[in-house]
């Protein structure tokens, strides 16, 4: 009987199979552990070779928020960063940003995450998961602002009709200090020092009891107050503030009957009183206040074209300091924002205003010599 030897058929790897294998091998590349802060330092060193210092400073400021966010969530290794983390960070970061500022922040983060991929710190392609908003045509980061004169008009109305109420004090703190909404919410009564040589509010980062502030401990500072502001705050504490503590047994400065004021409540108060019709001014949008839903329904106050979020109050405050000749470094320290970010997102002065400002500073300097 003849015997036939069985020779196994050799099947060549197809191009498609080869590509799949190569892709699989690529994804199997081991990541190298690195802390977010260390990665940021390396990124900025690399950036400094090709960019101006102002650009490096701007990236350091924007990405500093991301590093702080990672620290607060105990994310100590960028190897563990996921698309869901990136989404949660975006939601956290957008709280007091307009759409243009949010886009700038997220676009910078995308560049950083893509760079991290080059040093095997994050999974391949993760940068594509960093989403940023589309910008409507013609929208500019500096268009929305509550100028100082408008803020004064609103405060005068509140002083007359809502004196020392929580709503009055919310507007007073934001307008008097230019601080962020989160910082105002984080204040306790003990952070108000009217008896100090220079009356002030102390902004403190307390993430363990639900009041983190932007920039973390780097955002902690003392913010001086005027005598007029102290008068209102004193009357508020004596006569108007609800006698409550928060869920951590802290005594919040800005309080409602439910405890520490919520960010949504701060927004509601700002939307409410930034409507011109509510403080006796004519509607600049040719609407009848009796028929306008944004005027008659507080829940729809945000629909008024003139109403704003808290951030434009901060932008107007910073711009007013600059127009008054306050040195940008002083503004930076008082408001906890870098000079580069002030120039990019907060300074709404025209180029002519800036020129006149410089001329005035030079004139005063020459007179003092």
PyMOL commands that set and color helices and strands:
alter all, ss='L'
color gray80, all
select helices_A, chain A and resi 15-27+36-48+53-72+78-80+83-96+99-118+126-129+148-161+166-177+181-186+189-191+207-209+216-219+227-240+263-273+276-279+293-296+298-303+311-323+328-335+339-346+351-368
alter helices_A, ss='H'
color red, helices_A
select strands_A, chain A and resi 192-193+200-203+221-224+255-256+259-260
alter strands_A, ss='S'
color yellow, strands_A
deselect
rebuild
show_as cartoon
